[in-house]
Amino acid sequence: MAIAYDAVTDPGYIGTTTSPHAFNHTCTGSDRKLFVAVQTQNTAPGSDVITGITYNGVAMTKVSDMAYPTNNGIWYDLYYLDAPASGTNS
């Protein structure tokens, strides 16, 4: 089966240090896999602030995280979930 692009949800710049942050995304189709990529900037370089991501209450699996450039406080995180619930969920 070929990989097909479904949809993207961009909550935009949140601009706050409070958590958790939540927004809705809609998953459709069959044989679904959901990826979530996050960029954050931490005021304490060397420390990733993302501790976990869920979709519809199900914990997603962390693929990777990295600071770039090193020690400037900007972090990139990537998570995935196999067979996420279809429909619109938080």
Secondary structure as GFF3:
##gff-version 3
##sequence-region A 1 90
A	DSSP	beta_strand	25	27	.	.	.	ID=ss1
A	DSSP	beta_strand	33	41	.	.	.	ID=ss2
A	DSSP	beta_strand	54	55	.	.	.	ID=ss3
A	DSSP	beta_strand	58	59	.	.	.	ID=ss4
A	DSSP	beta_strand	61	67	.	.	.	ID=ss5
A	DSSP	beta_strand	74	82	.	.	.	ID=ss6
A	DSSP	beta_strand	87	89	.	.	.	ID=ss7
###
